[in-house]
């Protein structure tokens, strides 16, 4: 169980980083450093952006569950 949760934590961490980087930049800051000022073709429609938001929230929920699970397993034994 511990190995499964650790693998899930690693996979969801990488997926979460990739999904966050796929979002369209909505303002200045660090996003403009990576070319956020230019229009992106990947997130052109609002439906795609909503689906990307849903996927990001789902992966984030899995990430939080895996962190809590690993923490509980460490605390128990």
N, CA, C and O atoms as CSV, one atom per row, in Angstrom:
chain,resi,resn,atom,element,x,y,z
A,1,UNK,N,N,0.828,-1.199,0.000
A,1,UNK,CA,C,0.000,0.000,0.000
A,1,UNK,C,C,0.870,1.261,0.000
A,1,UNK,O,O,0.568,2.241,-0.680
A,2,UNK,N,N,1.950,1.212,0.773
A,2,UNK,CA,C,2.851,2.366,0.852
A,2,UNK,C,C,3.496,2.637,-0.503
A,2,UNK,O,O,3.605,3.788,-0.926
A,3,UNK,N,N,3.922,1.574,-1.182
A,3,UNK,CA,C,4.550,1.739,-2.494
A,3,UNK,C,C,3.559,2.312,-3.502
A,3,UNK,O,O,3.912,3.186,-4.294
A,4,UNK,N,N,2.320,1.823,-3.476
A,4,UNK,CA,C,1.285,2.328,-4.379
A,4,UNK,C,C,1.039,3.816,-4.155
A,4,UNK,O,O,0.945,4.579,-5.117
A,5,UNK,N,N,0.936,4.233,-2.906
A,5,UNK,CA,C,0.678,5.650,-2.610
A,5,UNK,C,C,1.856,6.528,-3.011
A,5,UNK,O,O,1.667,7.652,-3.477
A,6,UNK,N,N,3.073,6.019,-2.831
A,6,UNK,CA,C,4.241,6.808,-3.230
A,6,UNK,C,C,4.318,6.956,-4.746
A,6,UNK,O,O,4.652,8.028,-5.249
A,7,UNK,N,N,4.013,5.890,-5.468
A,7,UNK,CA,C,4.010,5.972,-6.934
A,7,UNK,C,C,2.901,6.908,-7.396
A,7,UNK,O,O,3.101,7.705,-8.312
A,8,UNK,N,N,1.727,6.814,-6.763
A,8,UNK,CA,C,0.624,7.703,-7.115
A,8,UNK,C,C,0.986,9.155,-6.828
A,8,UNK,O,O,0.605,10.048,-7.585
A,9,UNK,N,N,1.709,9.398,-5.752
A,9,UNK,CA,C,2.134,10.759,-5.411
A,9,UNK,C,C,3.080,11.311,-6.467
A,9,UNK,O,O,2.949,12.468,-6.866
A,10,UNK,N,N,4.016,10.518,-6.919
A,10,UNK,CA,C,4.968,10.969,-7.939
A,10,UNK,C,C,4.261,11.242,-9.264
A,10,UNK,O,O,4.488,12.274,-9.896
A,11,UNK,N,N,3.403,10.312,-9.678
A,11,UNK,CA,C,2.707,10.465,-10.962
A,11,UNK,C,C,1.775,11.675,-10.934
A,11,UNK,O,O,1.751,12.462,-11.881
A,12,UNK,N,N,1.011,11.827,-9.856
A,12,UNK,CA,C,0.097,12.965,-9.790
A,12,UNK,C,C,0.845,14.290,-9.666
A,12,UNK,O,O,0.360,15.315,-10.145
A,13,UNK,N,N,2.008,14.286,-9.037
A,13,UNK,CA,C,2.805,15.519,-8.950
A,13,UNK,C,C,3.254,15.971,-10.327
A,13,UNK,O,O,3.154,17.151,-10.663
A,14,UNK,N,N,3.748,15.035,-11.123
A,14,UNK,CA,C,4.203,15.376,-12.476
A,14,UNK,C,C,3.015,15.825,-13.332
A,14,UNK,O,O,3.109,16.815,-14.057
A,15,UNK,N,N,1.897,15.092,-13.246
A,15,UNK,CA,C,0.712,15.471,-14.012
A,15,UNK,C,C,0.188,16.843,-13.604
A,15,UNK,O,O,-0.237,17.624,-14.456
A,16,UNK,N,N,0.216,17.136,-12.324
A,16,UNK,CA,C,-0.274,18.426,-11.842
A,16,UNK,C,C,0.577,19.575,-12.370
A,16,UNK,O,O,0.047,20.617,-12.757
A,17,UNK,N,N,1.877,19.389,-12.387
A,17,UNK,CA,C,2.768,20.424,-12.926
A,17,UNK,C,C,2.480,20.636,-14.412
A,17,UNK,O,O,2.392,21.773,-14.874
A,18,UNK,N,N,2.334,19.543,-15.157
A,18,UNK,CA,C,2.070,19.669,-16.590
A,18,UNK,C,C,0.721,20.321,-16.870
A,18,UNK,O,O,0.606,21.153,-17.769
A,19,UNK,N,N,-0.295,19.945,-16.103
A,19,UNK,CA,C,-1.615,20.531,-16.320
A,19,UNK,C,C,-1.645,22.017,-15.979
A,19,UNK,O,O,-2.308,22.797,-16.662
A,20,UNK,N,N,-0.941,22.407,-14.940
A,20,UNK,CA,C,-0.891,23.832,-14.581
A,20,UNK,C,C,-0.162,24.623,-15.659
A,20,UNK,O,O,-0.550,25.747,-15.975
A,21,UNK,N,N,0.886,24.044,-16.221
A,21,UNK,CA,C,1.618,24.745,-17.272
A,21,UNK,C,C,0.826,24.844,-18.573
A,21,UNK,O,O,1.111,25.715,-19.395
A,22,UNK,N,N,-0.157,23.977,-18.777
A,22,UNK,CA,C,-0.974,24.045,-19.985
A,22,UNK,C,C,-2.028,25.144,-19.942
A,22,UNK,O,O,-2.571,25.515,-20.982
A,23,UNK,N,N,-2.325,25.668,-18.760
A,23,UNK,CA,C,-3.351,26.710,-18.638
A,23,UNK,C,C,-2.920,27.987,-19.340
A,23,UNK,O,O,-1.734,28.304,-19.430
A,24,UNK,N,N,-3.905,28.699,-19.828
A,24,UNK,CA,C,-3.651,29.964,-20.497
A,24,UNK,C,C,-3.327,31.021,-19.450
A,24,UNK,O,O,-3.951,31.073,-18.390
A,25,UNK,N,N,-2.367,31.844,-19.750
A,25,UNK,CA,C,-1.976,32.912,-18.829
A,25,UNK,C,C,-3.054,33.987,-18.823
A,25,UNK,O,O,-3.519,34.408,-19.882
A,26,UNK,N,N,-3.450,34.430,-17.639
A,26,UNK,CA,C,-4.503,35.429,-17.532
A,26,UNK,C,C,-3.963,36.797,-17.103
A,26,UNK,O,O,-4.720,37.764,-17.020
A,27,UNK,N,N,-2.680,36.877,-16.836
A,27,UNK,CA,C,-2.121,38.146,-16.416
A,27,UNK,C,C,-0.614,38.118,-16.542
A,27,UNK,O,O,-0.048,37.238,-17.190
A,28,UNK,N,N,0.030,39.086,-15.920
A,28,UNK,CA,C,1.485,39.169,-15.962
A,28,UNK,C,C,2.109,38.206,-14.985
A,28,UNK,O,O,1.601,37.103,-14.784
A,29,UNK,N,N,3.176,38.600,-14.392
A,29,UNK,CA,C,3.839,37.767,-13.402
A,29,UNK,C,C,4.736,36.724,-14.048
A,29,UNK,O,O,5.308,36.943,-15.115
A,30,UNK,N,N,4.844,35.603,-13.388
A,30,UNK,CA,C,5.738,34.555,-13.866
A,30,UNK,C,C,5.272,33.920,-15.168
A,30,UNK,O,O,6.094,33.415,-15.933
A,31,UNK,N,N,3.966,33.936,-15.437
A,31,UNK,CA,C,3.474,33.317,-16.665
A,31,UNK,C,C,3.973,34.064,-17.900
A,31,UNK,O,O,4.171,33.450,-18.949
A,32,UNK,N,N,4.177,35.358,-17.795
A,32,UNK,CA,C,4.685,36.105,-18.939
A,32,UNK,C,C,6.161,35.802,-19.193
A,32,UNK,O,O,6.658,36.025,-20.297
A,33,UNK,N,N,6.851,35.302,-18.195
A,33,UNK,CA,C,8.250,34.921,-18.364
A,33,UNK,C,C,8.384,33.758,-19.339
A,33,UNK,O,O,9.366,33.677,-20.076
A,34,UNK,N,N,7.412,32.863,-19.348
A,34,UNK,CA,C,7.452,31.683,-20.204
A,34,UNK,C,C,6.637,31.868,-21.475
A,34,UNK,O,O,6.171,30.882,-22.045
A,35,UNK,N,N,6.456,33.074,-21.926
A,35,UNK,CA,C,5.719,33.322,-23.154
A,35,UNK,C,C,4.230,33.414,-22.946
A,35,UNK,O,O,3.470,33.122,-23.869
A,36,UNK,N,N,3.787,33.803,-21.785
A,36,UNK,CA,C,2.365,33.891,-21.500
A,36,UNK,C,C,1.677,35.041,-22.206
A,36,UNK,O,O,0.448,35.074,-22.278
A,37,UNK,N,N,2.447,35.987,-22.731
A,37,UNK,CA,C,1.850,37.111,-23.421
A,37,UNK,C,C,1.340,36.753,-24.797
A,37,UNK,O,O,0.495,37.466,-25.339
A,38,UNK,N,N,1.824,35.669,-25.380
A,38,UNK,CA,C,1.395,35.256,-26.706
A,38,UNK,C,C,0.162,34.375,-26.601
A,38,UNK,O,O,-0.056,33.711,-25.588
A,39,UNK,N,N,-0.635,34.376,-27.647
A,39,UNK,CA,C,-1.849,33.553,-27.680
A,39,UNK,C,C,-1.455,32.092,-27.873
A,39,UNK,O,O,-0.653,31.775,-28.751
A,40,UNK,N,N,-2.011,31.213,-27.066
A,40,UNK,CA,C,-1.718,29.791,-27.161
A,40,UNK,C,C,-2.790,29.083,-27.968
A,40,UNK,O,O,-3.978,29.348,-27.784
A,41,UNK,N,N,-2.392,28.192,-28.854
A,41,UNK,CA,C,-3.347,27.441,-29.647
A,41,UNK,C,C,-3.913,26.253,-28.888
A,41,UNK,O,O,-4.975,25.748,-29.251
A,42,UNK,N,N,-3.234,25.794,-27.845
A,42,UNK,CA,C,-3.704,24.630,-27.104
A,42,UNK,C,C,-4.964,24.931,-26.311
A,42,UNK,O,O,-5.837,24.071,-26.200
A,43,UNK,N,N,-5.078,26.105,-25.769
A,43,UNK,CA,C,-6.226,26.456,-24.940
A,43,UNK,C,C,-7.058,27.532,-25.617
A,43,UNK,O,O,-7.388,28.547,-25.003
A,44,UNK,N,N,-7.396,27.312,-26.877
A,44,UNK,CA,C,-8.088,28.330,-27.636
A,44,UNK,C,C,-9.547,28.486,-27.273
A,44,UNK,O,O,-10.049,29.609,-27.227
A,45,UNK,N,N,-10.237,27.399,-27.016
A,45,UNK,CA,C,-11.673,27.509,-26.751
A,45,UNK,C,C,-11.948,27.465,-25.258
A,45,UNK,O,O,-11.148,26.965,-24.468
A,46,UNK,N,N,-13.093,27.998,-24.903
A,46,UNK,CA,C,-13.453,28.016,-23.488
A,46,UNK,C,C,-13.813,26.617,-22.998
A,46,UNK,O,O,-13.632,26.318,-21.818
A,47,UNK,N,N,-14.320,25.751,-23.884
A,47,UNK,CA,C,-14.655,24.375,-23.497
A,47,UNK,C,C,-13.382,23.617,-23.143
A,47,UNK,O,O,-13.354,22.856,-22.176
A,48,UNK,N,N,-12.345,23.822,-23.917
A,48,UNK,CA,C,-11.073,23.163,-23.623
A,48,UNK,C,C,-10.502,23.647,-22.296
A,48,UNK,O,O,-9.938,22.864,-21.531
A,49,UNK,N,N,-10.649,24.926,-22.034
A,49,UNK,CA,C,-10.147,25.484,-20.772
A,49,UNK,C,C,-10.930,24.942,-19.581
A,49,UNK,O,O,-10.346,24.667,-18.533
A,50,UNK,N,N,-12.246,24.787,-19.729
A,50,UNK,CA,C,-13.060,24.226,-18.648
A,50,UNK,C,C,-12.700,22.768,-18.390
A,50,UNK,O,O,-12.608,22.338,-17.240
A,51,UNK,N,N,-12.497,22.010,-19.469
A,51,UNK,CA,C,-12.089,20.609,-19.301
A,51,UNK,C,C,-10.719,20.507,-18.656
A,51,UNK,O,O,-10.478,19.616,-17.841
A,52,UNK,N,N,-9.821,21.413,-19.013
A,52,UNK,CA,C,-8.500,21.435,-18.407
A,52,UNK,C,C,-8.593,21.785,-16.927
A,52,UNK,O,O,-7.857,21.232,-16.110
A,53,UNK,N,N,-9.493,22.696,-16.579
A,53,UNK,CA,C,-9.721,23.029,-15.167
A,53,UNK,C,C,-10.225,21.818,-14.396
A,53,UNK,O,O,-9.759,21.545,-13.290
A,54,UNK,N,N,-11.181,21.088,-14.982
A,54,UNK,CA,C,-11.727,19.900,-14.316
A,54,UNK,C,C,-10.664,18.826,-14.124
A,54,UNK,O,O,-10.582,18.209,-13.062
A,55,UNK,N,N,-9.850,18.604,-15.157
A,55,UNK,CA,C,-8.790,17.597,-15.044
A,55,UNK,C,C,-7.770,18.002,-13.989
A,55,UNK,O,O,-7.277,17.157,-13.241
A,56,UNK,N,N,-7.453,19.292,-13.928
A,56,UNK,CA,C,-6.498,19.775,-12.940
A,56,UNK,C,C,-7.035,19.588,-11.526
A,56,UNK,O,O,-6.298,19.173,-10.631
A,57,UNK,N,N,-8.304,19.888,-11.322
A,57,UNK,CA,C,-8.896,19.707,-9.993
A,57,UNK,C,C,-8.970,18.226,-9.602
A,57,UNK,O,O,-8.761,17.884,-8.438
A,58,UNK,N,N,-9.264,17.356,-10.557
A,58,UNK,CA,C,-9.322,15.922,-10.279
A,58,UNK,C,C,-7.948,15.388,-9.897
A,58,UNK,O,O,-7.819,14.637,-8.930
A,59,UNK,N,N,-6.924,15.772,-10.649
A,59,UNK,CA,C,-5.558,15.324,-10.343
A,59,UNK,C,C,-5.102,15.908,-9.015
A,59,UNK,O,O,-4.394,15.246,-8.256
A,60,UNK,N,N,-5.507,17.154,-8.725
A,60,UNK,CA,C,-5.147,17.758,-7.440
A,60,UNK,C,C,-5.791,17.006,-6.280
A,60,UNK,O,O,-5.167,16.827,-5.234
A,61,UNK,N,N,-7.034,16.565,-6.461
A,61,UNK,CA,C,-7.705,15.793,-5.409
A,61,UNK,C,C,-6.987,14.460,-5.178
A,61,UNK,O,O,-6.803,14.047,-4.033
A,62,UNK,N,N,-6.585,13.793,-6.248
A,62,UNK,CA,C,-5.821,12.548,-6.103
A,62,UNK,C,C,-4.482,12.795,-5.410
A,62,UNK,O,O,-4.024,11.979,-4.610
A,63,UNK,N,N,-3.863,13.929,-5.728
A,63,UNK,CA,C,-2.580,14.293,-5.126
A,63,UNK,C,C,-2.728,14.505,-3.622
A,63,UNK,O,O,-1.900,14.040,-2.839
A,64,UNK,N,N,-3.793,15.213,-3.221
A,64,UNK,CA,C,-4.037,15.466,-1.798
A,64,UNK,C,C,-4.334,14.156,-1.070
A,64,UNK,O,O,-3.839,13.938,0.036
A,65,UNK,N,N,-5.131,13.289,-1.678
A,65,UNK,CA,C,-5.445,11.995,-1.067
A,65,UNK,C,C,-4.189,11.161,-0.884
A,65,UNK,O,O,-4.016,10.514,0.149
A,66,UNK,N,N,-3.316,11.172,-1.874
A,66,UNK,CA,C,-2.080,10.386,-1.747
A,66,UNK,C,C,-1.152,10.970,-0.694
A,66,UNK,O,O,-0.465,10.216,-0.005
A,67,UNK,N,N,-1.111,12.296,-0.550
A,67,UNK,CA,C,-0.288,12.914,0.500
A,67,UNK,C,C,-0.819,12.541,1.877
A,67,UNK,O,O,-0.048,12.199,2.774
A,68,UNK,N,N,-2.142,12.608,2.043
A,68,UNK,CA,C,-2.730,12.249,3.332
A,68,UNK,C,C,-2.494,10.775,3.635
A,68,UNK,O,O,-2.189,10.413,4.771
A,69,UNK,N,N,-2.634,9.922,2.614
A,69,UNK,CA,C,-2.394,8.489,2.811
A,69,UNK,C,C,-0.960,8.181,3.206
A,69,UNK,O,O,-0.728,7.392,4.122
A,70,UNK,N,N,0.003,8.790,2.530
A,70,UNK,CA,C,1.409,8.567,2.882
A,70,UNK,C,C,1.700,9.103,4.293
A,70,UNK,O,O,2.427,8.479,5.066
A,71,UNK,N,N,1.129,10.252,4.609
A,71,UNK,CA,C,1.327,10.807,5.945
A,71,UNK,C,C,0.757,9.901,7.045
A,71,UNK,O,O,1.383,9.709,8.087
A,72,UNK,N,N,-0.428,9.353,6.800
A,72,UNK,CA,C,-1.015,8.452,7.783
A,72,UNK,C,C,-0.217,7.166,7.934
A,72,UNK,O,O,-0.052,6.652,9.040
A,73,UNK,N,N,0.283,6.643,6.799
A,73,UNK,CA,C,1.098,5.425,6.886
A,73,UNK,C,C,2.416,5.666,7.617
A,73,UNK,O,O,2.901,4.789,8.331
A,74,UNK,N,N,2.988,6.839,7.442
A,74,UNK,CA,C,4.225,7.170,8.154
A,74,UNK,C,C,3.938,7.318,9.650
A,74,UNK,O,O,4.726,6.871,10.483
A,75,UNK,N,N,2.817,7.942,9.985
A,75,UNK,CA,C,2.484,8.170,11.383
A,75,UNK,C,C,2.150,6.863,12.097
A,75,UNK,O,O,2.526,6.672,13.254
A,76,UNK,N,N,1.447,5.969,11.413
A,76,UNK,CA,C,1.032,4.699,12.038
A,76,UNK,C,C,2.208,3.763,12.204
A,76,UNK,O,O,2.349,3.127,13.248
A,77,UNK,N,N,3.035,3.668,11.214
A,77,UNK,CA,C,4.099,2.699,11.432
A,77,UNK,C,C,5.104,2.672,10.386
A,77,UNK,O,O,6.054,1.892,10.461
